[in-house]
Amino acid sequence: MTKHYTILNYGCQMNESDSEHYAGQLSDLGYHYTEDYHDADVILINTCCVRESAEKKILGKIGEMKQVKREDPSKVLCVTGCMAQKDGEDFLKKYPQVDLLIGTAHVNNFSAILQDYLHQTQRKSGMFNDLTVMPREFEGHFVRKSSYAAWVPIMYGCNNFCTYCIVPYVRGRERSRSAEAICEEIRKAVDQGYREFTLLGQNVNSYGKDRGDKDAFAALLRQVDAIPGVERVRYMTSHPRDMSEELIRTVAESKHVCKHFHIPVQSGSTRIMQAMNRGYTRESYLHLVDTIRKYVPEAVLTTDIIVGFPGETEEDFQETLSLFDRVSYDAAYTFIYSKRSGTPAAAMEAQVPEAVKKDRLNRLMELQNRHSLKHNQKLVGRTLPVMVEGLSHNNSKMWSGRTDGNKLVLWPVGERFFNPGDLVPVTIETAQTWLLKGRAAL
């Protein structure tokens, strides 16, 4: 009988990449993908614990699986990722329907773990959430979800220990892949038709530092940029503290590295930055922005921001507003601070009331929306190369794609058919806060 699997993925791009590795191993074992978990022999839930909202959604889904397992006990329920790493044995006690709990260091060891479990005469739930680096941690077969864009992990773990963040505790210390292995993976993907590559790491600017090479990431970008067939190179996420002038110059001089800089500031107040253990000041961050503008005048700048961090006063928040006006980001990913158990910030005094946090978030989003619209309006009348993603999910009469700066573009379906990954010149006719509309200039 044909065996099936399904993967429910939650969380960041690194989780998406991990899920592709889980899918590859299940495929190697003869399993076929199905969207409906009721039809699956193996159900894998890849979890995230960075935000409380994600945890609640995941726990609700795991709760649903109790009835699914009751109806068919032969199904194997695997919970993987950051929640599996963080909660360990307590998780298995609370959710006995879980068969395998697999932490973040065991992604490419999953095939062996699953086979060992299936071959047990009397199956017993297992937990694999130590952070010992596994021999095959970096390499493994995978099944990519996209037909043209590939996630490529270049490093795992994080050494930063921001006081609000759980990642270092669930992903371990920084470990870098070799540049040779990364470039070989990209070359193989190019041969398979992939054109856009996103280099992944919790802090890509630290790539190679565990090997003693402080400029390794800039050198890696130059190597990837030179690989024949590569059309676009993206990377995430950058830590402002570690973004060097050499890296900015590399982006400016490259042919295929996107001129999009995502530099999470998290707060506009030096006092709050220090409480967050970010390792930079308002002044040094603004100097970084000026350096980027110097080398790449048309750079698209985006950021992450946390509103309502413990101890944040109205004065601190006003500094965030003024920094947003000073930098004028193209877009910002805004979040209300939520406690993460196990982090120093969760125990800090002067937690900000929820109503105050929501008010500040709304004010910040209103300001950012004005800046986003202003930047998009400047593009009206210009013809931009747009990489096709496919038909718009919301309107099948429109093509959807993204610019070098990761801006969403829609244009009408005409007689010309496009494949995902095609680069199409689109003349921008109208601008909205979060997207652009135009016509193919062919």
C-alpha positions, -999 to +999 in steps of 0.1 A: +000+000+000+011+036-007+022+054+024+015+091+028+028+120+049+018+155+056+037+184+072+021+213+090+047+241+092+047+270+116+073+298+120+102+313+103+119+306+070+144+283+087+115+262+098+103+261+062+137+249+051+137+223+079+103+211+067+117+206+032+144+184+047+118+164+066+099+160+033+130+148+015+136+120+040+100+109+040+101+108+002+133+087+004+114+062+026+087+058+000+061+082+015+039+104-008+027+139+002-009+145+010-025+178+022-052+161+043-037+148+076-066+123+079-050+105+049-015+106+062+004+077+079+030+102+092+018+136+105+047+160+112+040+193+130+070+216+128+067+242+156+077+277+165+079+292+200+091+327+192+056+343+197+028+334+220+002+336+192+020+309+172+023+286+202-015+288+209-023+280+173+001+250+173-012+236+206-047+238+192-037+218+162-019+192+184-050+190+205-070+181+173-046+151+168-059+134+199-091+124+181-072+116+149-049+092+168-079+077+186-095+069+153-063+054+139-036+046+164-013+034+136-007+070+125+027+084+137+025+119+151+058+138+151+062+172+167+094+189+157+111+223+159+115+249+186+086+240+209+098+204+208+132+216+218+120+239+245+094+218+263+108+183+261+095+157+285+067+179+299+053+181+264+051+144+260+034+141+294+008+167+285+002+154+250+004+116+250-009+115+214+026+126+203+048+097+192+081+114+184+093+147+198+123+159+177+144+189+185+162+213+161+195+195+159+180+163+146+164+175+114+186+154+091+186+124+115+148+122+113+148+092+088+168+070+112+147+080+142+115+073+124+127+039+111+139+029+146+104+038+160+085+019+133+107-013+138+099-014+176+079-045+185+060-024+211+062+013+200+072+037+227+072+075+223+106+090+219+122+123+226+152+137+207+159+172+218+195+174+229+215+201+211+245+179+203+255+187+167+246+157+146+270+144+119+245+151+091+232+183+106+240+205+076+234+181+047+205+160+035+180+154+008+150+177+006+118+184-013+115+221-022+080+236-022+088+262-048+097+255-084+120+285-088+130+299-054+152+279-029+159+283+008+196+276+015+206+274+052+242+287+056+244+284+094+224+273+124+221+287+159+226+321+174+250+336+199+233+370+205+210+363+235+187+392+230+167+393+263+133+388+246+143+359+223+142+322+229+161+312+197+196+307+212+181+283+238+163+262+212+187+264+182+220+263+200+252+281+193+262+293+158+275+267+134+284+276+098+283+253+068+312+253+045+311+277+015+319+247-008+288+228+004+266+259+001+278+267-035+275+230-045+239+230-033+231+261-053+248+248-084+226+216-083+195+237-077+204+259-108+206+227-128+171+218-116+157+252-128+160+273-096+167+310-101+163+328-068+182+318-036+177+330-001+206+323+022+193+316+057+207+321+092+195+335+125+223+361+120+238+357+085+263+385+093+280+362+118+285+335+091+320+321+094+329+337+127+328+303+144+356+294+120+376+325+127+367+344+095+350+378+102+344+387+065+332+352+054+296+363+046+307+390+022+330+365+005+302+339+003+279+365-014+305+372-040+309+334-047+272+328-050+267+360-071+292+345-096+275+311-100+261+309-136+223+307-137+217+325-104+193+354-111+186+367-076+202+363-042+185+372-009+195+366+027+180+368+061+183+378+088+209+405+093+219+417+128+227+455+126+256+451+151+275+427+127+267+443+093+301+455+080+309+481+054+326+454+034+292+435+032+274+467+021+300+473-006+297+437-017+259+441-022+265+474-041+290+458-064+271+425-070+251+417-101+225+394-086+224+402-048+192+421-042+195+457-031+172+450-002+185+455+034+164+440+062+179+455+093+158+448+125+161+478+148+136+465+174+134+499+192+144+535+185+156+541+221+192+533+230+180+526+266+156+500+254+181+486+229+205+480+258+178+464+278+172+441+248+209+433+247+210+443+210+247+454+210+242+488+192+229+523+199+205+545+181+235+565+168+254+535+155+223+521+138+216+554+121+253+555+109+247+520+094+217+533+075+237+563+062+264+539+051+239+518+032+224+549+015+259+560+006+268+528-013+233+519-025+212+551-028+181+532-041+183+505-014+150+492-001+151+492+037+129+472+059+130+464+097+114+445+126+102+464+156+089+453+191+064+477+207+059+476+245+091+460+257+093+460+295+102+494+308+094+512+275+081+547+283+062+571+261+095+590+257+112+558+245+083+552+221+086+588+207+123+579+199+111+550+179+086+572+160+114+598+153+138+570+141+111+558+117+108+593+103+146+596+101+151+563+083+119+562+063+116+524+059+099+509+028+082+484+052+083+473+088+072+441+105+057+453+138+051+432+168+037+437+203+060+423+230+049+391+245+066+372+273+086+341+263+092+318+293+129+312+298+140+346+286+154+374+308+128+399+296+099+377+309+111+384+344+117+421+340+097+446+360+076+474+345+058+452+320+038+476+297+000+473+299-017+456+269-038+486+261-008+508+260+011+484+237-019+482+213-022+520+212+015+524+204+014+497+178-015+515+160+003+548+160+035+532+147+017+514+119-001+546+109+032+563+105+048+534+087+019+532+062+026+568+052+062+560+045+054+528+026+030+545+004+054+574-003+081+550-014+058+530-036+044+562-052+080+571-063+080+540-085+050+549-106+060+553-142+092+532-138+097+499-155+110+473-130+122+437-135+097+415-116+102+378-109+070+359-115+055+340-086+024+328-104-013+339-106-024+361-077-041+341-050-068+367-047-074+374-084-068+347-111-069+375-137-037+390-124-001+378-124+019+382-092+056+388-087+082+406-067+108+433-074+145+432-065+134+451-033+108+424-025+078+446-033+047+428-044+036+436-080+004+427-098-003+430-136-031+417-159-031+383-175-027+388-212-020+366-242+016+360-229+020+331-205+047+332-178+063+306-157+073+311-120+108+324-119+105+343-152+118+379-151+093+403-166+096+440-171+065+457-156+057+494-159+042+506-126+010+525-130-005+527-095+009+524-060-008+512-028+007+509+007+016+472+004+017+466-034+022+479-069+001+475-100+012+478-136+014+463-171+040+440-186+063+461-209+068+435-236 
